[in-house]
Amino acid sequence: MRLMHAPNPVIGQHWVNVLAAAGIPCELHNRYLNGAMGEIPADQCAPELWLVDERDEALARRLIEAALKGPPAGAATWRCHACGETLEAQFTQCWQCGATRDPREE
């Protein structure tokens, strides 16, 4: 099921990562069609976020909306469970070791 168009492939991949971290399987389609723009209509070249299971739609939309807003002002830092590095609230992955933030820490 197509959930939405992404403004560009980078943001589309970010949304895929956000949903994957929440256990929602999805795919990013049309990520390489920008080069075909002109030969193919522009509205058909935009990256599209597709859900594997349409039952995930409501949760996926809420997660993407939250990702667009970012963390609230003054959000607390978090400590990586793998290496102990302290990271700012907007990061969901540790820059030091690559471990993903535990959703229970949010």
C-alpha positions as CSV (number, residue, x, y, z in Angstrom):
1,M,0.0,0.0,0.0
2,R,1.4,3.4,-1.0
3,L,1.6,5.6,2.1
4,M,2.9,8.9,0.7
5,H,5.4,10.6,-1.6
6,A,8.6,11.8,-0.1
7,P,10.1,15.2,-1.1
8,N,13.4,13.5,-2.0
9,P,15.2,10.2,-1.6
10,V,17.1,11.2,1.5
11,I,14.0,12.1,3.4
12,G,12.2,9.0,2.0
13,Q,15.0,6.8,3.4
14,H,14.9,8.6,6.7
15,W,11.2,7.7,6.9
16,V,12.0,4.1,6.0
17,N,14.5,4.0,8.9
18,V,12.0,5.6,11.3
19,L,9.4,3.0,10.5
20,A,11.9,0.1,10.5
21,A,13.1,1.1,13.9
22,A,9.4,0.7,15.1
23,G,9.1,-2.7,13.4
24,I,7.0,-1.5,10.5
25,P,8.1,-3.2,7.3
26,C,8.1,-0.8,4.3
27,E,9.8,0.0,1.0
28,L,11.0,3.1,-0.8
29,H,10.0,3.0,-4.4
30,N,11.2,5.3,-7.3
31,R,14.3,6.3,-5.5
32,Y,16.3,6.5,-8.7
33,L,13.8,8.0,-11.1
34,N,14.9,11.7,-10.7
35,G,17.2,11.2,-13.7
36,A,14.2,10.2,-15.8
37,M,12.3,13.4,-15.1
38,G,11.3,15.0,-18.4
39,E,11.0,11.6,-20.1
40,I,8.5,10.6,-17.3
41,P,6.1,13.1,-15.7
42,A,7.6,14.7,-12.6
43,D,4.7,13.5,-10.3
44,Q,5.6,9.9,-11.3
45,C,9.3,10.3,-10.4
46,A,8.9,11.3,-6.7
47,P,10.1,8.7,-4.2
48,E,7.1,6.8,-2.7
49,L,6.9,5.1,0.7
50,W,5.0,1.8,0.6
51,L,3.9,-0.3,3.6
52,V,4.0,-4.0,3.4
53,D,0.9,-4.3,5.6
54,E,-1.8,-1.7,5.3
55,R,-2.9,-2.3,8.9
56,D,0.3,-0.3,9.9
57,E,-1.0,2.9,8.2
58,A,-2.2,4.8,11.2
59,L,0.9,4.1,13.3
60,A,3.2,4.8,10.4
61,R,1.6,8.2,9.8
62,R,1.9,9.1,13.4
63,L,5.6,8.1,13.5
64,I,6.4,10.1,10.4
65,E,4.5,13.2,11.7
66,A,6.5,12.9,14.9
67,A,9.8,12.6,12.9
68,L,8.9,15.7,11.0
69,K,8.5,17.7,14.2
70,G,11.7,16.4,15.8
71,P,12.2,16.2,19.5
72,P,10.5,18.7,21.7
73,A,12.5,21.7,22.9
74,G,14.6,20.8,25.9
75,A,14.3,17.0,25.3
76,A,16.7,15.0,27.4
77,T,19.9,13.4,26.1
78,W,20.1,9.6,26.1
79,R,22.9,7.1,26.8
80,C,23.7,4.4,24.3
81,H,23.0,1.0,25.8
82,A,25.9,-0.6,23.8
83,C,28.9,1.8,24.4
84,G,27.6,4.3,27.0
85,E,28.0,7.4,24.7
86,T,25.7,10.3,25.6
87,L,23.7,11.6,22.6
88,E,21.4,14.5,22.0
89,A,17.6,13.7,21.8
90,Q,17.3,14.2,18.0
91,F,19.6,11.3,17.2
92,T,18.2,7.7,17.0
93,Q,21.5,6.0,16.3
94,C,24.8,6.2,18.2
95,W,27.5,8.0,16.2
96,Q,30.2,6.1,18.2
97,C,29.2,2.5,17.7
98,G,26.1,2.6,15.4
99,A,23.7,1.0,17.9
100,T,20.0,2.0,17.5
101,R,18.3,3.9,20.3
102,D,16.0,1.7,22.4
103,P,12.4,3.0,21.8
104,R,11.8,2.7,25.5
105,E,14.3,5.5,26.0
106,E,12.1,8.0,24.1
